[in-house]
């Protein structure tokens, strides 16, 4: 009988073994990915009563206070977890070399009211900006966003009847964007595929929708994770319902106050760089890990660095919210109507 050479069978066996190894590797990767996804699927628990701080207005004297989110901060006993106030320190008296920092001993929420129009109607955005002294460097757990002067934005979108219809949550670097719709938003305006369930946002588990119909006086409670300041959970709440936590006095300032920080000599300086290649970025907000791991494929040397949110597209630096280099204009938070269209919302 005619037979194939031994080398043929040997080569075939090698190919089969290699194929088997590839299948095993693919299965292992799939298991790891599924394990990672399943670990993110649990619903976040409400923070413990001990060492949890609450930042909320003491009155409803203005529109921004009436709809202000309630910031619920875990591990408030650690200074870098607390909402602070940007300030200026003089490194060397009588010399140049001043730097900004965020003082965790005082809490300030910076706000602004903005209007925008779409084909469907007119809306009002209430912008809330808070800052922290930083995210510590850590390898275990690994903090990709480690750095100083970290910030968070919460944008409350009101319809023409001043009902909140959408919450937009994003770090001041444009990272970790999340949307939470409210029961006041018509389903026709939802992005395609939106539903009543929960969503995984870069490892954090948030609701897609919060109901405000039967609780018109409730605000959005925004629970922040320690160290990373990531939004860990949100839910409708009143200050009274959170009375078992420790309340912290809050100062309210317009967003533009960040560009007029007062020095000890009475002069002012900006929280942001006003010239050079880092124009518009928060001073001292370098993110070494994001630069090393992301900048080369996101095509942005300053990726992950916190920045100014301009009022319009001619005001300062692009505030993109997508890492795709070709979508920076469309995902720019400064043009809110276009930003919503890009992310699929039909307001």
N, C-alpha and C positions, 0 to 999 in steps of 0.2 A: 504493500500500500504506500502511496505517495504521502510524505509527511512534510510539514513545514519545518524549517530549521529551528533549533532550540532557541536561537536569539529572538525569534518572533514571539515565542511564548514568554520569554523573560521580559521583553519590552512591554508586552501586553499586561503582564502582572504588575510591572512598575506603574503603568498608566492607571490600572485599577486601584493600586494602593494610593497613588497620588489623588485620584478622584475621591477615594474614601476619606483621606485626610481633609480634603477641601470641604466635603460634606460635613464632617465633624466640626471643622472650624466655623463653617457657616451656622451650624446648629448652636455652637457655643456662643457665637456673637448674638444670635437671635435670642438665646436664653438670657444673656446679660442685658440686652436691650429691653426685653420684656420685664425682667426683674427691675430694671431702672424705672420703667414706666409704671409698673405696679406699685413701686414704692412712692410714686408721686400721686397715686390715685386716691389716697386716703383723705378724708375731709379734715381740714385743719380744726383743731380744738381751740376753744376759747382760752385765753391765757390765764394762768393762775392769779389769784388775788395778790400774792406776795410779789413785790418788786415790779409791778405793772403800773405804768403811768398813763394818765389820760390828759390829752390836750384838746380843749374845746372852748368856744366863746362863753363868756359869762352873761352875755345878753344877745338879743336879736336886733340891735340898734340899726344895723345896716343890712343891705342885701347880701353882702359877702359873709356876714356873720350868721344870717338866717339859714343859709344853705352850706355852711362850712362843714367839711368832714370832721369827724371825731377821730383823732389819731390815738391809737392804743399801742403803747410801746412796751415791749417785753424787756425784762432785765434792766430796768431803769436805774438800778444801783450802779451800773457801769457807765462811765461818762460818755463813751462813744455811742451809746444807744440812745441818748437823750437828744431831743430836738434842741438846737442851740441858736445862737445869734452870730452872724458874721461880724467880725471886728478886725481891727488893725493893731498889730504890735510892732514896736520899734526894736529891731534887732541890735542896732548900734546907734546910740544917741549921737546926734550931730552928723551922721553919715547916711548915705543911701543904703538900702538893704532892708526896707520894710516889707513885711509879708502879711497877708490876711490869714485869719484862722476862724474857726467856729467855736465860740464860747458855749460850752454845754451847761453853764450855770444859769443862763437866761434863755427863754424860749420865745422865738419870734416867728410868726407866720406872715409871709409876704403875699399880697393879694393884688388882683387887678380884674376889672370888668371889661370884657371885650365883646363886640357884636360881630356876627357874620350872617350872611344870607346865602341860601341855596335856592334851587328851582322850586322847592316845596315850601319854603317859608323863611321867617326871620328868627334868629336864635341869639341867646346871650350866653357867653362863656364866663364862668367865675373861675379864675385861676388862683390856685393856692400853691405856694412854694415853701418848702422847709429844707433846712440843711442840718447836717450832723458833722461832728469833728472828723469823722472818717470811718473807714472799714479797716480793721487791723490786718497786718500780714499774717497769714497762716497757711501751712501746708496740709495739716490735718485738723479740722476740715480745710479744704482748699478754697480760698476766697479769690475768685478771678478778679473781682472788682476792688481789690485792696487799694487804698489810697486815701487822700485827705479831702476834706470839704465836700463830702458826698451830699447830693440833694435829691429831693423827690417832688414831683408835680402831681397834683390832683386837679383835673379840670371838670367842673360840673356844668353840663350843658342844659340850659333852660329853654323851653319852647316859648311861644308868644304869650302864653297865659302864665308864665313863670312857674311851670311845673318842671322838675328835673327829669330829663328823659334819658340821659346817658352820662356815665362817669368814665373818664379817661385817666388812667394811672400810668405814669412813666417816670423813670429816673431822669435827672437833669442832664444825663449824658445821652438821652434818647433811647436808653436800653430798657428791656423788660417791660415793654408796652402791654397793657391790659385794658380791655373794655368791659364794663358792666352796664347792661341796659336796665331800665326801670320799667315798672308796669304802666307808666304813662306813655311809653313809646309804642306807637302802632306797629304791629307785627310786619306790616308792609314795608316798614323802614329798616327792619333788621337786615343784617348781612346774611347772605345765602348760607344755609346750613346752621344758623343760630337756633338754639332751642332753650328749654327750661332747665337743662341739667347744669353740670359744673364743667369747668375747663381747667386744663393744665397749662400754666403759664411759666415756662422755663423752670419746671420743677415745683412750683407752688400751685395749690389747688384753690380756685376761686369760683364763686357762682357766676353764671352767665346773666342772671336776671335777679333783681331784688324787687319785692312788692312794697309799694308805698301807698296803695289805694286807701287802706283802712287806717293808715298811720301818717297823716300829712305832716305831723311835726317831727317825724323821725329824720335823722341825718344818716349819712353813711359812716359807719364805724370802720376805720381802716387799721387793721392789725398789722404791725410791723415786726418782722423777725429780728432778733438781736444780731448785732455785728454787720450783717449785710444790708439791713434796712429794706429788704424786699417786702412787698405786700404779701402777707401770708394768708389773709382772709379778710372778707368784708361782709357786713350785714347791716340792716337798718336798725337803728338804736336811738334812744334818748339819753341825755346825760343822767337822768334819774335812774335809768336801768343799769348804769355803770357806776353807781355810787359806792360800790364796795372796792373800787380801785382808788388809787391816789391821784387826785387832780392837781395839775400844775398850772400856775398862772401863765397866761399867754399875752404877749404884746403883738399888736397888729400894725403892719407897716405896708405902704404901697410897694409894689414890685420895683419901682424905680429907685427906692431907697438903697438898693444893693449897689447902685452906681455912685453913691454918695456916702461912703463910710467915713466917719470922722476920726481923724488922727488926734493924738494927744496935744499937738500944737494948734489945733483948731482947723487945720486944712482938711480936705477930703480926698479920698481916693476911691477907685472902683473895685468892686469884688471881682471884676473881670479884667483880663488883659486888654489894654486899649491900643496896643500897637504890636508890630512884629508878627511872626508866624503863628503865634497862639492868640491872635486877636479874637476876642469874644469868649474865650475859655475862662473858666474860674481859675484864679491864681492858685498855684500849688496843687492842682487836681490831677497830676500825672498818674497814669495807671500802667505800671510796668508790665504786669502779667498780660493785660489785654494788648498792649503794644507787641509783646513777644509772640503771642499766640494767635492774634486776630488781625493785626494791622496789615500784614502782608497779603492776605487774601481779601480783606475788606477794602484795600487800597486807601487806607486812611491812617497816617502815622499817629494821629491824635485820637484814635478810636477809643471810646469809653470814657473820655475826659468830660467832666461836667462843663456846661456852657450856658450862655445867656439865651433866654427865649425872647427873641425880638417880637415886636408887635406886628410886623408885616415882613414880606420877603426882601425888602430893601433895608431892613434893620438888623445889622449884625450877621452872625454866622448861621449857616444852614443848620436847622434843628431836625435832621433826618431821624426817622424811627425804624428804618429797614437797613440791614447791613448790605443789601444788594447795591453795588455802586451805581447801577443804572436807574435806581428808583429814588435817589436822594431828593430830587425836586418834588416828586409826587408824594413822598412820605413826610414832607416837611411840615412840622406841627404849626408853623407860623401861618400858613394858609390853611385854616382849619377845614373849610369846605372841601378843598382838594384832598387834604389829608384823609377826611372821612370817605371820600369816593375811592381813594386808593385802597383803603382797608375794607371796602365793600359795604359800608353803611349808606343808607338811602334817605337820609334826612333831607 
